[in-house]
Amino acid sequence: MSHAIAVSHGEFGRAALYKLNKPIITHAHREGHLIFYVDGTPNSVTVSDETHPNNPEFATAVSPWAPHSYNQLENGETICLTLYIKPMWFLENSVSAEYALNFGSTRLRITPAISDLTKRLTAHLLEEEVHSQFDNLLYCLTRECFDWSWKNTNDSQMRNVSGRFSDFRVRKSLRVMQERMTEDVEMEELARTVGLSRPHFFKLFKQQLGVTPSVYMNTLRSEQAIDDLLTTDKTVTDIAFDLGFSSQASFTRFFSSNVGIAPSEYRRVAHVSGSTFAMMGQPTRLSGMPS
């Protein structure tokens, strides 16, 4: 069974060390997502219908809202370091607003600098005591990957995301889903609410966001579940019912399929960094980092 070795939440994102032995279904995050191979059986990640290797030579970068799934080889087991970077990081660190919510390329080559930072962040997650370097390590590794992804991307590969959320009907549907994420909302009813037929609504929504309304709703519920697990004393059963699930078992299946591990285990291993960190400007240089 897949499980989490360590999870840490910081100022602008979180990092998790997972031991995975089964696939994770197609899902999405509003955060940017970086996936690094650490040990075990090499695997792959499918992003927007293209499959990319995760092994000692390559990592995978997933732009916010890009649909993706995790592919685990049968009878294989892999330890992966995964990062989830909040959208504000991209907005504050992108040179051009035109590409602000994207990595430049999905496949990332593991450079010596990226390899060093990956090992250091992994070692940090394995330490029992929390110290102030987490946010700085997370920033430096994300920055290194983000810069490499754009430096090695040609103009024909760049995807303009400026059209996202531009249609008022899609924006209205996002508000409705946010307000009603705890309800069993039928997609046909949601389409009628914004004045569209179900097929037209699905087509427009996917054109604007890159994911279906159902995947978007699952993302909202997963994020709320993670927030509740970290910031409240609610039982897993109470969280399940508050999010509209009929039982703890159905919520656990949902969470495991979308996050990769059971909610009780996520709560057990996760902790929140107490450090403060400014996203803008240059980070504090870490000892041993190349200039």
HELIX and SHEET records of a PDB file:
HELIX    1   1 PRO A   87  ASN A   93  1                                   7    
HELIX    2   2 ALA A   97  TYR A   99  5                                   3    
HELIX    3   3 PRO A  112  LEU A  126  1                                  15    
HELIX    4   4 PHE A  134  LYS A  151  1                                  18    
HELIX    5   5 ASP A  155  GLN A  157  5                                   3    
HELIX    6   6 PHE A  168  GLU A  179  1                                  12    
HELIX    7   7 MET A  187  THR A  193  1                                   7    
HELIX    8   8 ARG A  198  LEU A  209  1                                  12    
HELIX    9   9 PRO A  213  THR A  231  1                                  19    
HELIX   10  10 VAL A  236  ASP A  242  1                                   7    
HELIX   11  11 GLN A  248  VAL A  259  1                                  12    
HELIX   12  12 PRO A  263  VAL A  269  1                                   7    
SHEET    1   A 7 ARG A 107  ARG A 109  0                                        
SHEET    2   A 7 PHE A  58  VAL A  62 -1                                        
SHEET    3   A 7 GLY A  32  GLY A  40 -1                                        
SHEET    4   A 7 THR A  78  ILE A  85 -1                                        
SHEET    5   A 7 GLY A  13  LEU A  20 -1                                        
SHEET    6   A 7 HIS A   3  HIS A   9 -1                                        
SHEET    7   A 7 ALA A 270  VAL A 272  1                                        
SHEET    1   B 4 ILE A  24  HIS A  27  0                                        
SHEET    2   B 4 HIS A  68  ASN A  71 -1                                        
SHEET    3   B 4 ASN A  43  VAL A  47 -1                                        
SHEET    4   B 4 GLU A  50  ASN A  54 -1                                        
END                                                                             
